[in-house]
Amino acid sequence: MKAIVIGSGLGGLLSAAKLSKKGYDIEVFERLPIIGGRFTNIPYKGFQLSTGALHMLPHGPAGPLAQLLEDVGADVEIIRRKPIAVIRIPRKKGDTDYKYGHKDLLFENFRTPFTLLNRIKLMYYVVSTRKNPPSGQSFRQWCQKHLQQDWTYRISDSFFGWALSLKAADVPAEEAFAIIENLYHHGGPGVPMGGCKAITDALANIVQSHGGIIHVSSEVTRINTKDGKAISVTVDGKEHPADIIISDIGHNATAELIYEKEGIAGMADYISKAKDLRPSAGIKICLSSDKPLIGHGGVLLTPYAKRVNGINEVTNIDPSLAPEGKHLTMAHQCVHWDDINDLEKEIELGLEDLKDIFAGKEYEVLLIQSYSNEWPVNRSPSGADLNNRTPVPNLYVVGDGAKGKGGIEIEGIALGVQNCVQEIMVRD
């Protein structure tokens, strides 16, 4: 069986590696001159900066991505160290146990700022919603109904801003509870040694070791159909036949490639839904310093910042991602759809946050990266993803537009790939 994969991002390479081990003849086409998409490294001033993800797996060595990597035989070491996450709280009048104007609260103690009543309520709702998760409302709406406290909104916006590049008001409550449950089930984040590129390179090696071919600088310009099924792709004017086609470029871009859409049942509705998806946007600010700015390998959540949602410092786990004697720190901030047209202002606010957060510490801004439109954080916001299927029965979509339920970023991509491959196996 011949399977063609469009795009060599994480979803595409995971799919290619999984199917190659199942005996499929694999061919991957990537329009860029490098593989990995938003999940690889770019060398810059001796640092290994990421093209998208922050050199961190949300669920570390126990999550869906790590499990799938182990399943396909990818040789990647993923290290998790405590603390997994810390929440920075500013000094309040009368407090005496704060250093440098703030206190760092361990993530597992996030309930501490809640009132006693809200702590009791939270315990009750967490248990009760496992069987009957709320629906038809956002997580913020759920909080407004049950936990009316400023801390609730701050910590939820910080967490979902970091994890999904969304505000709590844009995350369906049902999806939010699934994400929280997965977080506690799998544990906290971990760092892949060698960064994102270590994973995508390992996956590419698996594909090639099973006879698969990966083309770079090769853009698919058309998906050809016959009798309602995909039969081939066109690259540089040449047609490449396939039994299965998997797209890692998102639902909207995939729909645009399908030739002769007319007559395919459900295509009009599919195109409409794909066009309605709003990519989530964000800004990443990469910092260099001689001394650690955070001092641990987990996440620093910043619920009281104006824009920055969270920060990590991966060189506390993998020093090879920076020149000797240097540290790489990365701050991420959600850019709301209302602010997407003023990225310069959002960047300025993020830089102001970092001056406050790291007051008195010396650092250099290495690079500022923005993610929106055709190069977003996610092609669809979590909870609004379309599934892996398309109206064309042998054409599938994987990646950050078809994440599995409750999956944070790349963990969701892994869940989506698992679902997709399972459907292909059943079909064949």
MARMARMI-85350 format. One record per atom (N, C-alpha, C): residue in one letter; x, y, z. Coordinates in steps of 0.001 Angstrom, whole numbers, plus 500000, padded with zeros to 6 digits. Each point is the difference from the previous one (the first is absolute). Layout:
AXYZ;...
END
This chain:
M500848498798500000;M499152501202500000;M500878501244500000;K499659500938499122;K500771501233499893;K499273501125500750;A500750500645500914;A499448501149500734;A500864501217499740;I499364501079499599;I500697501269499802;I499622500938501136;V501001500656500568;V499795500951501089;V500352501387499493;I499076500933500155;I500223501390499578;I500420500800501222;G501252500423500041;G500525500781501114;G500796499135500970;S501142500508500428;S500881499233500894;S500063500615501385;G498882500599500456;G499936500443501378;G499896498794500918;L499809500242501282;L499957498909500962;L498906498993499660;G498804500479499669;G498906499092499674;G500294499159498777;G500576500617498975;G500324499270498780;G501055498940500226;L501059500346500744;L501084499046500235;L499578498882500951;L499172500330500998;L499479498949500882;L499178498999499194;S499141500511499124;S499169499131499161;S500862499148499077;A500992500633499384;A500880499288499069;A500789498908500714;A500510500304501193;A500773499014500751;A499121498831500434;K498793500318500478;K499083498957500464;K499604499076498855;L499643500568498860;L499569499185498867;L501159499248499355;S501189500594500022;S501156499300499423;S500300498727500784;K499781500047501300;K500213498806500818;K498893498967499782;K498879500444499458;K498907499090499677;K500150499415498599;G501088500353499318;G500265499433498689;G499552500829498823;Y499534501225500240;Y499570500866498899;Y501215500571499264;D499830500192498716;D500989500693499168;D499749501500500178;I500942500719500601;I499783501393500409;I500780500974499125;E499326501088499641;E500659501111499308;E499466501295500606;V500916500838500462;V499644501265500650;V500437501154499110;F499104500987499828;F500332501192499221;F499917501229500906;E501083500749500073;E500104501191500843;E500361501197499131;R499213501071500105;R500255501172499153;R501214500805500445;L500349499946501306;L501158500738500507;L501295499244499717;P501142500673500085;P501274499310499755;P500462499156501182;I499275500035501115;I500343499195501170;I498751499261500477;I500217498928500758;I498864499285500574;I499711500536501410;G498824499683500499;G499679500348501387;G498959501077500163;G499853500882499002;G499012501073500103;G500184500828501256;R498954500073500830;R500064500767501247;R500493499150501170;F500705498915499668;F500519499133501046;F501417499541499651;T500889500980499882;T501408499683499776;T500839501134500572;N501311499919499831;N500915501013500539;N500567500859498880;I500292501250500342;I500762500852499101;I501216500523500773;P501215499776499463;P501190500499500706;P500091501515499885;Y500246500666501134;Y500068501458500005;Y500944500445501113;K501116500588499603;K501001500495500948;K500442498927500987;G500069498766499523;G500426498900500843;G498884499348500789;F498800500565499942;F498840499441500685;F499213499118499032;Q499274499060500551;Q499070499190499216;Q498585500496500310;L499541500947499190;L498667500560500200;L498980499126499280;S498797499972500503;S498966499174499386;S499198500823499001;T499516499314498958;T499198500687498983;T498576500251500492;G499604499289501039;G498650500166500535;G499941499593501450;A499807498701500250;A499892499480501368;A501240500369500815;L499851499984501323;L501046500550500867;L500938498942500566;H500430499037499168;H500905498932500446;H499450499296501236;M498701499836500059;M499413499402501195;M498769499180499628;L499899498797500576;L498825499157499809;L499092500183501211;P498758500466499803;P499126500327501133;P499827498880501014;H499985498734499523;H499819498871500922;H501273499180500160;G501127500541499567;G501287499385500261;G500126498568499511;P500746499158500743;P500286498633499549;P498837499025500155;A498854500460500524;A498867499100500218;A498805500325499128;G500097501047499176;G498856500461499228;G499794499276498683;P498939500350499260;P499694499362498718;P501122500102498974;L500680501160499946;L501080500132499028;L501156499079500351;A500401499986501270;A501099499120500422;A499642498540499752;Q498752499631500266;Q499566498620499778;Q500050499634498529;L499593500933499136;L500020499730498563;L501437499931499486;L500871500849500520;L501409499943499610;L500617498656500380;E499660499524501190;E500506498690500433;E499447498890499115;D498734500137499630;D499338498988499183;D500663499846498637;V500414501124499390;V500622499917498671;V501507499773500085;G500551500020501227;G501427499743500171;G500891501214499842;A499442501201500232;A500806501224499890;A500945500110501198;D501260500167499718;D501021500060501056;D500118501435500511;V499122500360500925;V499982501351500565;V499909499899501521;E500892500695500677;E499965500030501465;E499199501215500454;I499007499770500844;I499142501074500511;I500165500053501518;I500403501151500511;I500297500121501424;I499005500944500669;R499468499549501120;R499108500811500825;R500660500188501370;R500014501229500462;R500535500287501323;R499043500903500761;K500014499872501292;K499182500863500845;K500748501286500304;P499288501104500168;P498547500125499914;P499527499974498552;I498818499422499769;I499481499963498634;I499461501362499583;A499526500768500973;A499505501346499711;A499923500796501294;V500181501305499846;V499980500930501123;V499139501185499592;I499253500542500943;I499141501149499723;I500549501212500735;R500262501069499280;R500566501210500616;R498883500941500447;I500038500339501277;I499001500880500608;I500697501251500528;P499487501185499709;P500657501230500463;P499819500226501495;R500861500837500560;R499912500343501417;R498714500764500284;K499419499705501140;K498841500754500463;K500350500706501302;K499305501063500281;K500264500787501197;K499888499124501249;G501047500041500820;G500003499243501237;G500659498641499890;D500274499519498754;D500661498702499839;D501464500102500395;T500507498962500620;T501395500009500438;T500815498845499407;D499328499009499398;D500720498825499496;D500264500078498501;Y500161501198499477;Y500247500178498568;Y501435500465499768;K500614499513498917;K501321500460499591;K499855500783498703;Y500748501064499858;Y500035500786498765;Y498617500465499564;G499118500255500956;G498685500529499662;G499013498970499493;H500353498696500101;H499079498972499535;H500215498702500782;K499063499100499826;K500096498678500586;K499720498975498914;D500788498935499944;D499777498934499038;D499298498841500691;L498784499734499541;L499145498976500587;L500057498747499126;L500274498837500595;L500009498760499235;L498627499771499363;F499992499495498776;F498758499840499258;F498995499129500750;E500498498961500682;E499072499121500716;E499300500712501158;N500504501194500342;N499365500790501064;N499178501160499438;F499553499864498726;F499294501112499362;F498697500361500721;R499476499078500818;R498755500290500724;R500201500983501145;T501248500183500440;T500276500826501189;T499354501380499951;P500067500744498893;P499396501345499981;P498467500001500007;F499373498827499791;F498543499953500047;F499506500173501431;T498789500490500129;T499350500027501315;T499726498552500416;L499798499781501291;L499720498651500485;L498758499428499327;L498969500819499833;L498776499535499359;L500261499553498567;N500788500789499279;N500291499647498611;N500883498761499892;R500869499775500973;R500798498776499996;R499105498775500135;I499024500106500881;I499057498894500192;I499166499788498738;K499532501116499435;K499217499914498764;K500813499345498883;L501247500412499874;L500852499497498932;L500182498492500105;M500253499509501209;M500157498558500206;M498729499265499581;Y498860500564500368;Y498729499360499666;Y499784499967498484;Y500237501144499324;Y499729500073498571;Y500974499163499178;V501244499920500431;V500974499181499275;V499563498541500003;V499529499518501142;V499535498611500095;V498710499796499208;S499056500918500140;S498687499827499373;S500041500138498486;T500902500834499484;T500031500237498551;T500683498876499225;R500655499073500680;R500615498882499280;R498942499137499317;K498866499833500659;K498931499202499420;K499084500848499124;N499834501245500360;N499100500889499246;N500698501324499700;P500935499996499019;P500702501244499689;P499053501064499473;P500197501251500373;P499107501073499541;P500151500227498504;S498932500415499379;S500041500266498558;S499199501262499711;G500171500520498780;G499234501169499589;G500438501295500655;Q501207500038500554;Q500504501209500642;Q501522499990499969;S500590501170500154;S501456500083500062;S500467499726501427;F501282499783500161;F500532499756501346;F499839501242500865;R500154501180499405;R499807501221500776;R498549500122500475;Q499063499666499131;Q498598500049500399;Q499726499029501146;W500626498829499920;W499834499033501080;W500555500569501307;C501167500660499914;C500607500600501193;C499125501122500570;Q499441500801499106;Q499127501089500456;Q498776499464500730;K499565498838499603;K498815499401500619;K500326499374501354;H501188499394500107;H500296499204501194;H501095500564500906;L500965500730499447;L501160500465500781;L500260501473499712;Q499187500842500504;Q500117501432499694;Q501106500623500849;Q501213499919499469;Q501155500547500704;Q501047500399498976;D500639501136500197;D500985500507499042;D501092498988499697;W500425499266501016;W501073499023499812;W499599498933498973;T498737499624499995;T499519498986499063;T500271500420498565;Y499669501246499685;Y500156500482498629;Y501474500182499643;R500776500468500951;R501430500229499733;R500739498691499722;I499822499022500887;I500760498759499832;I499513499209498794;S498702500055499714;S499496499267498822;S500470500653498702;D500010501326499936;D500506500676498801;D501495499741499807;S500743499987501105;S501436499747499918;S500266498579499510;F499309499026500603;F500221498601499627;F499592499731498557;F498787500412499617;F499545499714498641;F500724500873498972;G500443501187500423;G500816500821499107;G501306499325499682;W500603499379501017;W501261499279499803;W499774498694499230;A499005499231500426;A499799498666499456;A499353499987498618;L499092500963499725;L499217499968498762;L500076501290499196;S500604501034500567;S499990501335499412;S498566500499499810;L499190499755501033;L498613500451500026;L499683500562501379;K499022500887500054;K499471500433501283;K498970498985500477;A499766499969501306;A499029499053500549;A498617500189499386;A499700501231499564;A498696500288499379;A499860499337498635;D501115499551499417;D499980499393498672;D500201498492500032;V500047499426501208;V500166498552500143;V498684499393500484;P499414499088499243;P498778499352500475;P500245499308501344;A499066500110500920;A500184499425501332;A500260498497499941;E499318499319499105;E500188498551499883;E501435499661499600;E500537500766499047;E501385499784499576;E500974500356501118;A499708501076500728;A500874500432501096;A500125498916501066;F498878499386500372;F500046498950501017;F500720498756499489;A499872499695498717;A500729498865499427;A501499500266500026;I500394501246499717;I501413500377500031;I500552499890501416;I499250500506500972;I500441499962501397;I500131498556500482;E499052499149499612;E500078498598500406;E501222499316499400;N500287500282498713;N501192499437499365;N501272500490500667;L499996501263500431;L501162500568500667;L500328499213501265;Y498999499733500794;Y500233499259501235;Y500290498524499743;H499434499465498931;H500218498587499682;H501422499744499507;H500477500852499109;H501308499775499379;H501142500685500749;G499698501011500795;G501064500719500688;G500415501244499235;G501004500655500514;G500424501275499448;G500940499888498814;P500515501136499552;P500792500056498770;P501393499387500133;G500586499737498845;G501367499511499925;G500679500579498777;V501297499949499988;V500790500572498904;V500649498879499193;P499795499973498669;P500708499025499170;P501454500452499814;M500924499149500336;M501411500369499874;M500338500223498523;G500497501202499715;G500240500393498617;G498887500858499444;G498949500216500810;G498913500871499585;G499041499350499010;C499174500819499389;C498978499507499067;C500614499202498849;K501147500466499515;K500633499374498832;K500390498556500269;A500329499694501260;A500365498622500331;A498849499051499694;I498769500478500212;I498823499170499755;I499715499861498514;T499953501124499286;T499668499916498572;T501103499288499204;D501251500173500385;D501086499277499327;D499897498500500256;A499666499626501241;A499865498577500327;A498862499372499201;L498890500726499862;L498865499489499231;L500354499866498517;A500723500988499471;A500420499935498594;A500920498804499767;N500884499728500951;N500909498853499870;N499223498685499966;I498938499919500801;I499180498776500008;I499335499806498645;V499420501075499471;V499339499916498690;V500990499532498943;Q501171500614499971;Q500995499671498973;Q500595498607500195;S500115499567501264;S500543498660500255;S499061498896499523;H498719500338499823;H499028499038499476;H499747500213498512;G500891500727499354;G499901500190498557;G499172501190499568;G499500500787500964;G499220501171499653;G500851501119499422;I499368500875499243;I500702501108499347;I499415501316500502;I500876500939500357;I499578501328500438;I500575501034499037;H499101500729499331;H500421501041499064;H499850501365500684;V501016500831499907;V499881501384500454;V499953500908498782;S499611501267500232;S499823500957498898;S499105499416498904;S499006499255500436;S499088499322499066;S498562500251500452;E499347500950499378;E498663500399500414;E498921499259499229;V499080499405500739;V498830499377499375;V499048501112499581;T499652500019498729;T499133501063499482;T498585499518499703;R499806498662500054;R498665499495499704;R499836498588500546;I498810499732500537;I499607498633500349;I498990499562498950;N500353498999499231;N499156499548498893;N499013498933500469;T498768500125499544;T498953499060500403;T499358499337498777;K499425498840500273;K499248499277498950;K498924499179500694;D498787500163499566;D498866499285500594;D499916500243501504;G500305501238500405;G499873500384501398;G501148499581500891;K501049499383499443;K501149499573500789;K501267500711499525;A500944500174500939;A501287500592499639;A500864498932499340;I500578500343498868;I500802499004499276;I501473500398499900;S500290501312500177;S501390500433499834;S500158501445500468;V501250500444500065;V500302501417500224;V500868500478498852;T499939501289499761;T500831500597498953;T501085500856500641;V501248499755499605;V501159500751500492;V500854500382498801;D500235501293499842;D500800500484498859;D499492499443498671;G498676499937499883;G499404499553498741;G499962498499499818;K500588499250500930;K500035498539499887;K499003499375500964;E499306498956499535;E498993499336500821;E500612498807500732;H499689499918501302;H500512498909500836;H498807499235500563;P499779498763499559;P498821499238500446;P500131499505501442;A498867499787500657;A500003499517501385;A498675499319500312;D500058499066500963;D498789499354500499;D499404500797501161;I500889500623500785;I499603500811501151;I500752501327499922;I499322501095500308;I500665501300500074;I499708500606501365;I501058500434500670;I499882500642501314;I500562501407499885;S499203500978500399;S500425501391499910;S500327500561501380;D501136500663500093;D500418500650501244;D500044501513499833;I499142500517499109;I500025501441499735;I498692500681500420;G499175499275500744;G498753500593500479;G498829499716499080;H498796500073500564;H498792499686499234;H499754500990498871;N500173501277500276;N499692501010498988;N500915499874498796;A501324499919500260;A500958499883498896;A499817498686499251;T499626498949500714;T499760498703499358;T498808500089499054;A498923500625500475;A498805500138499165;A500299500780498727;E500858501000500111;E500333500815498829;E500767499199498944;L500693498933500421;L500785499199499058;L499166498977499243;I498819499683500505;I499198498935499389;I499465500452498645;Y500338499254498979;Y499578500319498636;Y498648499342499737;E499145500691499283;E498668499494499664;E499213499688501275;K499751501034500796;K499250499845501249;K498530499682499755;E499495500501498882;E498589499805499709;E499676498508499905;G498884499642500572;G499576498609499923;G500443499153501182;I500890500536500848;I500427499259501182;I499049500330501137;A499304499019500501;A498996500203501039;A500617500596501258;G499365501056500506;G500456500629501234;G501120500997499833;M500474500209498780;M501153500879499786;M499678501457500312;A498834500471499599;A499642501403500233;A499969500301501498;D499404499095500774;D499929500185501453;D501389499942500622;Y500830499103499503;Y501379499866500502;Y500804501280499746;I499892500538498802;I500727501225499659;I499530501155500875;S498701500080500235;S499449501065500837;S500545499912501425;K500020498799500573;K500513499817501357;K501490500292500070;A500742499586498983;A501446500237499980;A500312501494499939;K499224500741499224;K500225501442499877;K499637500742501281;D499084499424500786;D499563500654501231;D501008499847501148;L500954499093499844;L500990499799501060;L500868501243500150;R500212500427501248;R500836501173500255;R501306499542500645;P501117500118499291;P501275499569500579;P500319500772501277;S500562499318500980;S500425500690501222;S501369500621499765;A500196501175500559;A501220500768499743;A500792500212501286;G501283500291499843;G500828500232501173;G501315500662499652;I500730500365501040;I501322500624499853;I500971499289500927;K501176499698499484;K501061499386500805;K501197500942500032;I500497500256501184;I501177500864500160;I501129499160500589;C501083499880499264;C501143499174500413;C501074500885500636;L500464499591501172;L500972500767500763;L501291499217500213;S501093500718500042;S501307499442500336;S500481500631501303;S500609499184500843;S500554500534501244;S501192499161500430;D500886500625500785;D501160499272500529;D499611499176501221;K499045500493500756;K499528499297501183;K498530499614499796;P499550498936500655;P498599499602499847;P499040501117500406;L498951500178499203;L498965500981500338;L498891499361500822;I499775498701499787;I498973499265500742;I500641499037500995;G500964499228499529;G500731499105500893;G499458498588500089;H498984499662499208;H499499498628499984;H499510499669498589;G499692498716499767;G499632499550498657;G498521499913499744;G499178500491500938;G498552499985499806;G499507501283499363;V498728500264500180;V499363501197499436;V499769501014501108;L500272501258499702;L499667501092500901;L498739500668499454;L498870499799500670;L498745500637499595;L499923501393500616;T499512500961499222;T500017501405500425;T498602500616499908;P499095499621500896;P498610500470499905;P499799501483500238;Y501003500695500554;Y499838501428500259;Y500718500870498961;A500578499389498986;A500629500767498927;A498942500576499069;K500366501051499279;K499050500619499069;K499725499097498802;R501049499332499492;R499856499176498807;R500665498630500118;V501191499916500548;V500716498725500051;V499227499007500870;N499767498804499448;N499254498966500725;N500910499026500738;G501155499736499411;G500902499037500619;G501383500067499379;I500981499434500717;I501399500068499585;I500656498664500345;N500897499536499143;N500806498833500374;N501477500259499683;E500847499230500657;E501458500152499869;E500589498602499829;V499972499536498750;V500314498599499715;V501457499638500253;T500886500996500024;T501421499703500183;T500323499530501419;N499046500102500911;N500204499408501317;N499912498478499942;I499457499482498886;I499953498556499765;I500927499592498870;D500002500761498928;D500863499691498845;D500875501200499654;P501199500071500576;P500902501135499739;P500447500103498549;S499865498899499222;S500470500013498612;S499185500923499105;L498856500479500485;L499163500878499191;L500489501443500011;A501091500262500713;A500598501340500047;A501518499855499981;P500722501058499647;P501461499949500077;P500438499749501451;E501193499498500158;E500509499707501341;E499975501262500862;G499466499863501210;G499937501129500922;G498795500904499802;K499103499640499056;K498813500820499740;K498725499218500320;H498912500742500203;H498687499394500208;H499019500520498955;L499073499112499604;L498938500351499064;L498666500002500752;T499365501157500034;T498710500159500659;T498988500458498955;M498801499407500018;M498988500327499000;M498685500368500677;A499481501156499647;A498713500463500539;A498940499889498913;H498826499545500395;H498902499895499037;H498802500813500474;Q499345500650499048;Q498784500747500310;Q498957499757498928;C498794499786500458;C498862499861499089;C499702501350499355;V499702499986498725;V499513501209499322;V498542499748499645;H499129500758500637;H498572499801499759;H499642500483498605;W498927499429499457;W499570500371498644;W499721501499499886;D499577500628501083;D499721501439499962;D501278500820499836;D501159499404500338;D501269500737499982;D500932499566498875;I499517499126499119;I500858499395498989;I500582501021499026;N499322501124499825;N500472500994499036;N500965501021500602;D500335499824501255;D500933500924500646;D501073499219500747;L500733499169499258;L501008499146500615;L501132500803500632;E500334501152499404;E501087500812500556;E499670500461501417;K498772500414500203;K499580500419501337;K500038498817500971;E499543498828499542;E499997498811500846;E501425499612500380;I500920500136499069;I501408499702500282;I500552500971501038;E499686501272499855;E500463501005500969;E499502499681501412;L498733499584500096;L499439499662501307;L500680498760500573;G500322499052499133;G500716498815500450;G501386500327500513;L500695500881499304;L501343500416500431;L499948500752501329;E498954500811500174;E499823500691501285;E499784498998501133;D499229498958499722;D499793498949501001;D501324499376500423;L500840499705499026;L501268499339500311;L500909500891500838;K499960501312499759;K500773500927500830;K499532499938501452;D498698499880500190;D499455499904501354;D500306498647500628;I499804498938499244;I500186498643500530;I501456499744500368;F500918500501499166;F501428499765500235;F500715501275500429;A499319500816500759;A500587501257500483;A501285499710500779;G501047500739499656;G501277499830500690;G500882498916499401;K499481499259499012;K500791498948499352;K500399500440498599;E501167499548499573;E500505500393498683;E499682498931498965;Y499492500450498863;Y499708499083498900;Y500009500782498686;E500060499249498912;E499958500579498652;E498842499377499238;V499249500823499285;V498932499474499149;V500644499460498725;L499907498689499827;L500614499355498837;L499145500144498752;L498733499642500137;L499117499944498833;L498548500068500466;I499174500700499237;I498570500069500274;I499280499370498815;Q499176498993500283;Q499299499278498953;Q498487500130500200;S499286500284498930;S498547500085500080;S499385498868499188;Y498844499523500469;Y499331498858499390;Y498531500345499760;S499650500137498729;S498623500353499651;S499754499655498541;N498732500077499596;N499596499786498611;N500521498680499434;E500914500049499018;E500485498779499360;E501090499291500809;W500499500640501050;W501021499390500862;W499549500205501446;P498905499358500392;P499381500274501304;P500555499118501109;V499516500217501203;V500284499062501087;V499277498690499709;N498709500087499743;N499181498858499586;N499103500428498853;R499802499116499043;R499140500337498867;R498533500072500388;S499665499378501113;S498646500157500540;S500101500015501511;P499173500794500663;P500056500062501465;P499539498695500631;S500619499625501103;S499635498752500671;S498522499998500352;G499382498859499741;G498573499869500250;G499160500309498783;A500632500587498961;A499270500322498766;A500575499237498813;D500947499086500283;D500644499248498917;D498988499182499200;L500274499866498728;L499291499012499192;L500746498676500154;N499340498889499746;N500687498722500205;N500900499676498816;N500545498797499998;N500985499621498986;N499376499688498643;R498716499753499980;R499352499621498743;R499705501204499116;T499896499734498738;T499524500989499025;T498881499330499200;P499275500738499161;P498963499361499170;P500576498997498995;V501296500072499773;V500664499044499113;V500464498824500868;P499476498807499805;P500190498903500954;P501440499569500242;N500900500193499060;N501394499597500210;N500935501198500160;L499418501160500346;L500780501208500260;L499786500420501453;Y501096500130500750;Y499929500320501424;Y500821501251500312;V499640500634501113;V500742501168500468;V500510499730501405;V501283500311500231;V500597499893501324;V500634501346500341;G500536500107501209;G500684501238500378;G499204500833500974;D500350501263500092;D499422500873501026;D498626500550499615;G499413499471498946;G498617500323499672;G499088498817500247;A500606498876500426;A499231498767500241;A500561499297501226;K499985500714501114;K500547499461501250;K498967499099500678;G500502499081500805;G499125499151500781;G499413500744501184;K498901499511500543;K499308500659501105;K500893500100501233;G500040501207500561;G500771500197501228;G501496500045499777;G500429500144498758;G501428500009499695;G500571501402499970;I501046500235500760;I500672501297499986;I501004500027498851;E499782500912499057;E500969500225498921;E500489498690499370;I501305499710500160;I500594498841499323;I499482498674500547;E499555499993501254;E499392498780500534;E498691499731499257;G499269501059499681;G498777499860499220;G500280499514498586;I501114500464499426;I500394499533498667;I500243498494500029;A500693499530501043;A500274498565500131;A498701499205500132;L499054500515500796;L498709499326500146;L499270499942498660;G500062501098499241;G499363500039498688;G500617499003499035;V501321499874500034;V500692499038499129;V499603498571500371;Q499933499716501307;Q499582498668500427;Q498609499671499479;N499078500973500091;N498641499796499496;N499993499760498499;C500802500799499297;C500053499909498540;C500528498648499542;V501116499573500574;V500606498724499600;V499064498839500322;Q499320500098501125;Q499045498947500365;Q498878499910498967;E499509501153499547;E498941500010498983;E500499499396498682;I501243500310499652;I500570499447498766;I500139498490500114;M500425499523501165;M500162498565500203;M498646499278499884;V498958500606500572;V498672499406499930;V499509499991498549;R500270501108499308;R499553500131498605;R500647498940499110;D501289499753500248;D500741499064499146;D499840498555500464;
END
